[in-house]
Amino acid sequence: MIKTEIIGNIGVLTLARPWVHNALNFQMFKELKYYLEKWREDQDVKVIVLTGEGESFCSGGDLEEFSQLSKEEIADCFKQIKDILLALHQYPKPTVAALNGTAVGGGCELASACDFRLAHPAVQLGFVQIRLGITTGWGGANYLFKLLSRQKALELLLSGERISSIEAYKLGLIDKIFPTEDFLRHVLAWCRRFACQPLDAILLYKQTAQQADDPRFTLSQKITLEVERCLKVWGGQLGGPSLSAVNASFFTKKQEKVVGRV
Ligand SMILES: C[C@@H](C(=O)O)C(=O)SCCNC(=O)CCNC(=O)[C@H](O)C(C)(C)COP(=O)(O)OP(=O)(O)OC[C@H]1O[C@@H](n2cnc3c(N)ncnc32)[C@H](O)[C@@H]1OP(=O)(O)O
């Protein structure tokens, strides 16, 4: 139910139940967890893309399946799902939700847990839970509050209204709009700008990003750690360019310029 492919260092996870608009059942969550774990340490995967098959990105939780569970079973299920979304949110590599179509309910929660959200003009988004008499059950409201101002996030959650991707882009919920035609090709080209960078540096930037909103550290501590990270790659401990290699490359370029000027 989740299809996978690695395309040029980009791991693509495709929700593949198009007949129910990629409604997420528990099996899909288990698969999502499995592949996120598998690709966590995989040197060939530098960026993760989540997308959907068919006309929708994701219609949220599988209401058919969830309606057959007892309240206790739902509680257990949601506890596991929120851990998977949190693991996605705290993933060591960049994560991208490529909204190939409508995202509603839990589909918006899933997208909001990612680092980036890309869409095309025909996409609609909606935190529709309130219209079912429920609230976000997987952590989505908290991710939304991190992305939008309090009042904009509350407006979306309290109204349950669907908005277009263009409106969502203006709010800052969507980071980029691409043409509908060849959408995934555009997404992959956008992601390749990250995927072509050294993995060590990508991982270090994600650590700095995670720490940026961690209240346990002061700004001074965060900056000290940031500098330490740079020195780690600079010294080549993580397989990055050694200090002498960085200098050599800089001075070679400088010398070439001088020679060129003569
Ligand atoms: C768990 C919770 C959370 O956030 O914590 C949530 O996610 S609550 C939010 C849950 N999601 C929703 O309320 C969205 C429900 N779905 C929709 O609004 C709509 O289906 C759209 C996604 C906009 C697509 O509309 P459209 O008119 O194109 O198709 P449709 O409604 O005829 O749907 C085609 C088939 O997919 C099924 N289907 C659609 N969404 C489903 C879902 N979330 N769970 C289970 N089945 C679903 C329909 O029942 C229908 O089945 P048949 O072919 O057998 O008739």
The ligand as an ORCA input file, in Angstrom:
! r2SCAN-3c Opt
* xyz 0 1
  C      -8.448     10.264     11.759
  C      -8.608     11.704     11.670
  C      -7.440     12.528     12.201
  O      -7.007     13.490     11.578
  O      -6.986     12.252     13.323
  C      -8.965     12.083     10.249
  O      -8.197     12.008      9.307
  S     -10.536     12.623     10.087
  C     -10.702     13.102      8.435
  C     -11.063     11.958      7.588
  N     -11.236     12.378      6.194
  C     -12.360     12.916      5.699
  O     -13.356     13.233      6.358
  C     -12.361     13.037      4.225
  C     -13.334     12.093      3.595
  N     -13.280     12.141      2.135
  C     -13.604     13.184      1.372
  O     -13.856     14.304      1.824
  C     -13.756     12.888     -0.064
  O     -13.807     11.481     -0.237
  C     -12.599     13.442     -0.951
  C     -11.238     12.966     -0.475
  C     -12.628     14.958     -0.944
  C     -12.825     12.923     -2.387
  O     -14.138     13.219     -2.813
  P     -14.741     12.497     -4.128
  O     -16.149     12.992     -4.283
  O     -13.797     12.697     -5.261
  O     -14.712     10.935     -3.827
  P     -15.682     10.083     -2.859
  O     -16.059     10.880     -1.664
  O     -16.764      9.517     -3.688
  O     -14.671      8.924     -2.380
  C     -14.379      7.780     -3.152
  C     -14.342      6.577     -2.213
  O     -13.314      6.785     -1.241
  C     -13.845      6.617      0.064
  N     -13.133      7.453      1.014
  C     -12.777      8.742      0.867
  N     -12.148      9.186      1.955
  C     -12.079      8.160      2.829
  C     -11.544      7.987      4.146
  N     -10.922      8.969      4.783
  N     -11.694      6.781      4.726
  C     -12.291      5.754      4.095
  N     -12.822      5.856      2.844
  C     -12.709      7.041      2.229
  C     -15.299      7.030     -0.090
  O     -16.098      6.516      0.961
  C     -15.630      6.414     -1.435
  O     -15.865      5.054     -1.253
  P     -16.970      4.256     -2.113
  O     -16.432      4.285     -3.519
  O     -16.970      2.881     -1.512
  O     -18.235      5.028     -1.943
*
